């Protein structure tokens, strides 16, 4: 029996539905507007329409020796990955309707008719000043033959990130809507099949007193108190105007918020663990990591990061930044890893704020660190470094630097590595354990890699 260990989301398919505008049940609250709508929403659940979305590659991974220069790496001969593990390029999925892949999450679900299934979820947004996004569900139960189960496209909403309630079928999308600024969308995914609209839209643009919050950047489901079943949705919003917002996960009603500028990302403990650490990141010239109290969002600890920017982009202060809590269970020595644009990846102790690890300065040439994932079973760090591709490094000992052992990318500019997620699987005695690595390549779509122990 295969056992899954999480790191960082059947097939009764119906037809494609293209749904026209409709609004009803508008509910106004003191700080948010909640409405149901099917305007500009297209749901695809037809297996024939989705059959060609994924290309199975299944080839050994050819990589670049770490040189710190993607320009040299692209022109240099590729080499097999270092010995000790087998690395495979399993599959790839092209960009969806010209949209950019932004975020990926894995989950394992008990399917209604087919036992345990493994899914990844992917979000997409539009580049530039236009609006448009999508959300997609991929079945990776058989890693050698993944397939798309369903997808939904939004005409006027960029989807930046999402979060999942692992016990139910609920999914919440965070994004930016042409008319409503920062917005949350609630829908369901049953056995990977997305529900039909109308969906619930929650506008957060008027939560903050100083003005309109333009975008919901990051979102997390949090299960705080098992004894009284307290469940929250936590959202970081805005660029200049924004902060951290807490909603009731059951009703989506506003509870409270904490304003601070450039609120980019939020992480917290995952179900079934109640919240111990609630951590946010804000970027810009005065970037900070804040550790919050889940009860009232008050700041218990602040880690000052100085000025954070991105190189070779139009707006250097508005690039991607993400972070991950290194261990599933909170400990006194827990570490948070942060992708810090042109500053690379850094790791800090949550309880003390002490800097534990930094990636070597030579890791980035023209790219930016946009995403990071930690594989504690195989003891690797995976870093999505934009134009410099994916970097793989061993987890450092003590306070050593993060030094990649190789980098990997495909020559498909202007696509760049926006985000990376990973999941580890224990298969039993007869088959080697393995991890899957999922890379969001922006306009290059999604890449799926596999690493397993070499047979002795």
Secondary structure, 3 states (H helix, E strand, C coil): CCEEEECCCCCCCCCCEEECCCEEEEEECCCCEEEEECCCEEEECCHHHHCCCEEEEEEECEEEECCCCHHHHHHCCCEECCCCEEEEEEEEECCCCCCEEEEEEEEEEECCCCCEEEEEEEEEECCCCCCCEEEEEEECCCCCCCEEEEEEEECCEEEEEEEECCCCCEEEEEEEECCCEEEEEEEEEECCEECCCCEEEEECCCCCCCCCCCCEEEEEEEEEECCCCEEEEEEEECCCCCEEEEEECCCCCEEEEEECCCEEEEEECCCCCCCCCEEEEECEEEEEEEEECCCCCCEEEEEEEEEECCCCCCCHHHCCCCEEECCCCCCCCCEEEEECECCCEEEEECCCCCEEEEECHHHCCCCCECEEEEECCCCEEEEECECCCEEEEECCCCCCCECEEEEECCCCCCCCECEEEEEEEECCCCCCCEEEEEEECECCCEEEEEEEECCC
